[in-house]
């Protein structure tokens, strides 16, 4: 089992920044990848960014590339999402997710991830 706890959400004006954190505990040694997803009101959960745990390969959805940066601290078992130049369209509940299986997978698919956090609200005002 892996437990994930997000923090760092809040209310910010357009153009502002926030940094989300996702602290992992439990059987974290089995983690192969972690990701951030978001769900806006009335919409499906959508991929934001992912990072391979054993290296530094990162992936982003087009709408956040250049504005968001995903990173990790393996020693702290923590993943981060630095969000800059925030827009009202970024308003959503942000979830972190962890994959603990090997094999082939698509990093942008929610089905690739085994464990999920409870979510943290990010609201960007115009």
C-alpha positions in Angstrom: 0.0 0.0 0.0 1.1 3.6 -0.7 -0.6 6.5 0.9 -0.5 9.9 -0.9 -1.3 13.3 0.7 -1.5 16.5 -1.4 -1.0 20.0 -0.1 -0.4 23.5 -1.4 -3.7 24.3 -3.1 -5.5 27.5 -2.6 -6.9 30.7 -4.2 -4.7 32.7 -6.4 -5.2 35.5 -9.0 -4.6 34.9 -12.7 -0.9 35.2 -13.4 0.1 34.0 -10.0 1.9 30.8 -8.8 1.3 27.9 -6.5 3.4 24.8 -5.6 1.6 21.6 -4.9 3.2 18.8 -2.9 2.4 15.1 -2.8 3.9 13.2 0.1 4.1 9.4 -0.3 4.3 6.9 2.5 4.1 3.2 2.9 5.6 0.8 0.3 7.1 3.7 -1.7 10.1 1.6 -2.8 7.9 0.0 -5.4 6.9 3.3 -7.1 7.7 3.4 -10.8 6.0 6.7 -11.8 3.9 9.4 -10.3 1.6 11.9 -11.9 -0.7 14.9 -11.4 -4.2 14.9 -12.7 -7.0 17.5 -12.3 -10.7 17.6 -12.4 -12.7 20.7 -13.1 -16.4 21.0 -12.2 -18.5 19.0 -14.7 -15.5 17.6 -16.5 -13.6 14.3 -16.4 -10.3 13.9 -14.6 -7.5 14.9 -16.9 -3.8 14.3 -17.1 -1.5 17.2 -16.2 2.0 15.9 -15.7 4.0 12.8 -14.9 7.5 11.9 -13.8 9.4 8.6 -13.9 10.5 7.8 -10.3 13.8 6.1 -11.1 15.0 8.9 -13.4 14.0 12.3 -14.3 11.9 11.9 -17.4 8.9 14.2 -17.4 5.7 14.5 -19.4 3.2 17.3 -19.7 -0.1 18.0 -21.3 0.1 20.7 -23.9 -1.9 23.3 -22.0 0.5 23.4 -19.1 3.9 22.9 -20.8 6.1 25.8 -20.2 4.1 27.0 -17.2 4.1 24.0 -14.9 7.1 22.0 -13.7 6.9 18.6 -12.1 9.8 17.5 -9.9 10.5 15.0 -7.1 12.7 14.5 -4.1 13.3 10.7 -3.8 14.8 11.1 -0.3 11.6 12.7 0.9 9.3 10.5 -1.2 7.7 13.7 -2.3 6.6 15.0 -5.7 5.9 18.6 -6.5 4.1 20.6 -9.1 5.2 24.2 -9.5 2.5 26.1 -11.3 3.3 29.5 -12.8 1.3 31.9 -14.9 -1.9 30.4 -13.7 -5.1 30.9 -15.6 -8.7 30.6 -14.6 -8.9 27.5 -16.8 -6.4 25.8 -14.4 -9.1 25.9 -11.7 -9.7 22.3 -10.6 -9.2 19.7 -7.9 -5.6 18.4 -8.4 -4.8 14.8 -7.6 -1.5 13.0 -7.3 -1.2 9.4 -8.3 1.4 6.7 -8.0 2.1 3.7 -10.2 3.8 0.7 -8.5 3.8 -1.8 -11.4 6.4 -2.3 -14.0 5.6 -3.1 -17.6 4.3 -1.0 -20.4 1.9 1.8 -19.7 0.7 5.1 -20.9 1.7 7.8 -18.4 -1.3 10.0 -19.3 -3.9 7.4 -18.5 -5.5 7.4 -15.1 -5.7 3.6 -15.3 -1.9 3.4 -15.2 -1.9 4.5 -11.6 -2.6 2.4 -8.6 -2.9 4.8 -5.7 -4.5 8.3 -5.5 -4.4 11.2 -3.1 -7.5 12.9 -1.8 -7.1 16.0 -3.9 -6.4 19.6 -3.3 -8.4 22.5 -4.6 -6.8 25.1 -6.9 -8.9 28.2 -7.7 -7.6 30.8 -10.1 -9.6 34.1 -10.1 -9.6 36.4 -13.1 
